[in-house]
Amino acid sequence: MAITTAAKDTGGKLDPAIVKLAAVMIVGAAAGLLDTTIVTVAIKTIGHDLHAPLTTVQWVMTGYLLSYGMVIPLSGWALARFGAKATWLTSLSLFLAGSIAAGAAWNIGSLIAFRVVQGIGGGLLIPVFTTVLVQASSGRQLGKMMATVSLPAVVVPILGPVAGGLLVANLDWRWIFYVNVPICVAGLLLAWRYLPDRPRQAGPAPRLDVSGIALLSPAIAALLYGLANASTSGGFVRADVLIPVAAGAVLLALFVVRGLRPRRDGVSPAVDLRLFRVRSFTGASSLMFLSGLSMYGALFLLPLYYQQLRGASVLQAGLLMAPQGIGALLPRQLAGRLTDQLGPRPVALAGMLIAAAATVPFALAGMHTSYLLLCLVLVVRGAGLTSANLAVMAGAFTGLPRAAVPDASTATRIMQQVGGSFGTAVLAMILVGHSYQTAFWWSVGFTALALIPAVLLPAGHGG
């Protein structure tokens, strides 16, 4: 039988049917999220084996990132047009095909092309995952719901370098792609058996917002491309950075101007900009940008710090980052309950303050700073980021009608993706001209900056 997803009053506990639905979808979502970071530790090895320079090998990550970001705006329309089950199975199948092909790549060009295919499949997974669960909960107990949703979104990317280091050290770099095969197959089987196959909505099917997609997707791609170039070249004042960023900004401005006009009947907008009239959603979207910057920016800095400054191996660097993943697991249930009881604002503020404070020791660390101390600090940092992220996600959906959830999921995911790319680019540029200590101080500042939009989140239970 398919899972029934009608929300029920279960005395403060999540509906078991929703928990089961989340467990089914987490399996597939984990594969896509793992690939956002598992490749980072294998870049040098891939370049050596495929006889490609670092500037070319970087496209193994950048190509995935670009295609991943470009398809996110399609998620809302795909859900409305084809339903959750068909969209999920198609996306996960495409990701599986790209993973197998990437593992069998014969040169750097083929690997980059297959990574783009992976990104197209992976980019739809998390927006669909979030939308299905929030709609299934009917807007109730969003704190506990986001504690469930945030598990793969926060923990899996952090554990990626550990998994990548183990695979590269003991097997071969191709296994960082082949490892997705059993995960994807299990996810497909579970989804085929248990994911609800709801009837299509009544009335005419929504039409794709072609002109909106034609503006938004290239805008995201251009911005991410320019930021990726900044991270590899170590600066923003370059033509291959300024031109795509400027083009992306212009396209984004045109998309906003167009999106503020009255909607046409029968067209599902790529992103409904009217959502930003809701104060809590505006604050949550801004926080998603800054939390993406804080999380992925640190994921860029930490392995380099351990390898280049402290002389750790690839595997050692991955293992030294594991405490942040452990810390991310610890507060999820408590932070979810507090979000439901106190509201998203105090939990988000406390989480970001903890994360900022736990980044300071890295700004003060030197060549001989205790590994044990840094590992303990990373546990605290992971706990702070997780608490803030799930509170932010709960705040993003608080007070929104069920029909607005797909657009909200799309918008918040885009903000996090662009924020992560921006953080990586800025910190890479700072690192080229300055020290690790300076780069970590900037990371502290970025995390603390998130306190400003946090005040827009709902302050108490119910908004």
N, C-alpha and C positions, 0 to 999 in steps of 0.2 A: 504493500500500500504506500501511496505517496504521503508525505508528511502533511498533517493539517496545521495551518499556520494562523489560525484565528487566535488573537490574543486573549488570554484568560486572566482572571484575578487569582493568583496562586499564593496569596498571603505574603507578598514581598519577594517571592522567588520567581525567577524567570520561568515562563511556560516551558515544560519539558520538550514540547514539540519544536519550539524555537531553538532551544539548546541543541537538539538533534539536527535541525536544519543548519545551524551554524557549524556544527562539527562536520557535516557532509561537505559544506562549501569551503571550509578552512583547508581541507586537503588539497583541493585544486588551487586555491589562492596562494598557498605556500610556495608552489613551484614558481609562479611568476615573480613573487617577491624575493625569493632566494636569488634569482638571476640578476637582480639589481645590484648586488654587491659581491656575489661569489666569484665573478670574473676578475675583480680588481687585483687579487694576489697573483693571478696567472698571466698578466699582461707581458711581463718580460720573457717568460717562458714561451708564450705563443709567438712573440716576435722572433725569438731565436730559432724555433722549430720551423716557422714559415718564412724565414729570411726576409723579414719586413722591419723597417725602422719604427721607432716608437711613435713618431708622428702619424704613421699609417695605422699602427696597431691600436691607437687610441680610438679609432672609429669602431672597433669591436664593442666598446662601451657607448660611444656617442651615437652610433647608428641605432642601437637598441633604445637609447633614451629618446631620440627624435621620433621614431615610429611609435613608441610607447605613449609619448605625449600627444601626438597628432590624432590618435584614435579615441582618446578619452571623450571628446565632445560627441562622439557617435553613440555613447552608451545609453543615454536617455531615449533617443529615438529607437535604437535597436530593441530595448526592453518593451517599449510601447508597441512596436510593429511586430516583433516575433515572439515576445514573451521571454521570461527569465530562463527557462530550461533550454530552449533552442539557442539563445544567445550565449549562455554559459558553455554548453557542449561544443558549439562552434568555436568559441574563443579558445577553450582549453585544447581542442583538437589541433587548431592552428599552431598553438604554442608547442604542443608535442611534436608536430611535424618539423617545426623550425629547430627544436632541440636536437632531434635525430640528425637532421641535415647539418647543423653546426658541428656536431661531434664528428661527422664524416667529411668535413671541409678539406679540400685538397690544396687550397692556397688562401692568402689573406683576403682576396677579393670575394671568394665564395663564402668565407666565414662571415664577413661583414654583411653580405646580402642575406644570409640565413639568420643572422642576428636581427635584421630588420623584420623578417617574417615573425620571429619570436616576439618582438616588440609589439607588432600588430595584434597578436593573440593576447599577450600579457596585459596590454593597456586597458582592455575591457574588463578584466577579471575583478579588480578591486572595486570600481564603481558599481558593478552589478552585484557583487557580494554585499556591499554596504547597503545599497538600495533595497535588496530583497529582505534583509534582516530588519531594517528600520520599518519598512512597510508591514512586515509580518508582526512586529511588536505593536502596531497601531499607535506609535508615538509614546507608549508607556515604558517606564523604567529604562530611560535612555542611558542613564549612567551605567547600569549593569549590562545593558546591551552593548555599549561601546567598550566595556571591559572585555567582552567576547570578541567584538570586531577588531579591537586593537591588538589582539594577541599576535596574529600573523603579521600585521602591518608594522608593528614595532620591533618584535623579537627577531623575526626571520632575517630581515636585512642586516641586523647586527651580528647574527651568527653566520652570515654568508662568508666572511673572510676566514672564519675558523674552518668551515667545511671545505672551502677552496684550498686552504693551506694543507689540510689533511689529504685531499685528493691529489693535488699536484705533487706533494712530497712522496706519496706512497704508490700512486698509479700513474696517471698521465693527464695532461691538461684537457684532453677530450672528455674525460669523465666529469668535468664540471658541467657539461651539457647532457651527457648520458644519464647522470644522476636524476634528471628530471623525468626520465621515461617511466620508472615504476610509480613515481608520485602522480604523474599525469594519468596513467592508466587507472590507478586506484581512484583518483578523483572523478574520472569519467564514469567508471562503473558505479560509484556511489551516487553521482548525480543522476545517471540514467535510471537508477532504481528508486531513489528517494526524493529527488527535487520535484516539487509540485509543478504540474503542467496545467497552469491556469488557462481557462478559455480566453481567447482574445477579447479585448474590450469591445463593447457595443458601439455601433456606428461605424463610419468610414475610418479606415486605418490612417494614422497620422502620416503626413508627407514629410520627407526629409528636408530640413532647412539647408538646401544646397548652397545658397549664397552665403549663409551664415558660416557653414563649415568651410567654404572656400576662403573666408576671411580669417576665421579663428584658428584652424589647424595650421595653415602656413605661418600665421603669426607666432604660434607656440613653437613651431619648428625653427623659425628664424631666430627667435630669442634664445632657444636652447642651443642652437648651432653657434651663435655668437658667443654665448657664455662658455660653451665647451672649448672654443678656440682660445678664449681668454685664459682658461685654466691650463691649457697646454703651452701657450706662448708666454704666460706670465705677465700679461698686461692687457689693458683695455684700449690703449691708444694705438690701434692697428686697424687697417682697412678690413681684414677678415673678421674683426670683432664689431667695429662700429657700423659697417654697412648692414650686416644682417640684423643687428640689434635695432638700428634705426628703422629698417624695413618692417621688422616685427612690431615695433611700437606704432608705426603708421597703420598697419593692418589691424592691430588691436583697437586703435582709436576709431577706425572706420566701423569695426564690428560693434563697438559700444554705441556709436551714433545711430547705426542701423537698428540695434537692439532696443533702443529707447523709443522707437516709433511704434505705433499700434500694431499688434500682431495680426497676421493674415489668417483667415479661417483655414483649418485643416493642416497647418504647418506647425510641426513640433520644433520650437527654437533650439538651437545648439546649446545655449545656456540662457535661461530666463533671467534677464538682468533685473527684473522687478523684485527678485529675492533680496537684492541689496538694500531695498527699502526697509527690511527687517533689521533692526539694530543688532540683535544677537547674531544674526547670520553674517553681517558685515564684520563684526568683531571676530567671529570664529574664522572667517575666510582669511582675514589679515593674520590671525594667529597661526593658521595652517601654513601660510607662506613662511613665517618666521620659525615655526617649529621644524619645517622641512629644512630650512637653512641651518638651524642648530644641529639637527640630527645628522644630516648627510655631510655637512661641513666638517663635523667632528670625525665622521667615518673616513673622510679623506685625510685629515691631519694625523689621526692616531697611528695608523700603520706606518706612515712615513716617519713619525717621531721615533717609534720603536725600532724601525729598521735602520734609518740613516743616522740618528743621533745616538742610539743605544746599542747598535750592532746586532739586533735580534734577527733571526732567520725569518723567512716567510711564515713558516708554521708557528714559530714562537710568537710572532706579531699577531697572528690570528687568535691564538690561545689567550694572549694578554688582553684582547678585546672582549673575550667571552664574559667577563664580569658585568659588563654593561647589559648584556642580554639577560643575565641572571637577575640583575636589579630591575629590569623591565618586567620580569614575571612577578616579582614580590608584591607590589601594591595594587594589582589590578582589581581584585574584589573589594578591598577596602576603599580605594578611590572611586569605584563605581557606586558603592553604597553612599559615600559622602556626597557624590555629585547629585544623586537622587534626593538626598535629605537636605543638603545645604544649597544646592544650585551649582552650576558650572563655574561661576566666577571665582569664589574663594579657592576651589580646588585647582583651577588653572593658575591662579596667582601664586599659590604655594608651590605648585609643581615647577613652574618656571624659575622661581626664586631658588629652589633647591638645586635645579639643574645648573643655574648660573654660578652658584656658590661652589658646586662640585667641579666646575671647570677651572676655577681659579688655581688649584694646586698644580695643574699642568702648565699654567702660565708662569709659575714660580719654580717648576722642576728643572733640574740640571742633569748632568751626566751620571750622577750617582744617587739620584733620588730613589728611595726604596720602591721596588716593584710591588711589594705588599701594600704599601700606602696607596699607590696609584690604582691598584686593583680594587681596594676598598672604596676609593673615591668614585671609580667607575660604577660600582654597584649603586651608590647613592645617586649618581647622575642618571643612570638608567631608570631608577625609581621615579625621580622627579619628572623626566621627560614623558614617561608612560602616563603618570597621573595627569599631567597637563594635556596630553594628546587626547585621552579619552574624554576628559571634561570639555575640551574644545569641540570634539565631534558631537557630543551630546548637546552642547549649546548651539551648534550649527543647525540641528534638526528640531530644536525646541520651538513649538508654536507654529510649525509649518504644516500645511495640509498634506495628506497622503500623496496627492498628485504632484506636489512640488518636490518630493524626495529625490527622484532621479536627477533633476536639474541641480539640486543642492549637492548631491553626491559628486556629480561631474565637476561643479565649480570648485569644491573644496579639494578634490584630488588634483585638479590642474594647479591650484595655488601651491599645494605641497610640492608637486613635481618641479615647478618653476623655482620655488624657494630653495629646494635642494640643489638645483643646478647653479643658482646664483651664489649660494653659500660656497660651493666648491670652487667656482671661478674666482670669487673675491679672495678667499683664503689662499688659493694657489698663487695669485698675484702678490699678495702680501708676503707669502713665504719666500718667493723668489728674491724680493728686495730686502727682506728683514729676517728675523730669527723665528724659531718655533715659539718662543715665549711671546713675541709680538703677535703672531698669528692666533695663539690661544687667547690673548687678551681681547682681540677682536671677536673671537668666538664668544667670550664672556659678554661682551657688549651686545652682540646680536641676540643672545638669549635674554638678557635683561630688557632689551627693547620690546620684547613680546609682552611685557607688563602693561604697556600702554593700551593696545587694543583689547587686552583681557578685561578691562573695566566695562566694555560694551556687552559682555556676556551676562546672561540672567544671574541676578544676585541671590535668589532664593528658589525654593521648590516651586515649580510651576511657572517660572519666568520672572 
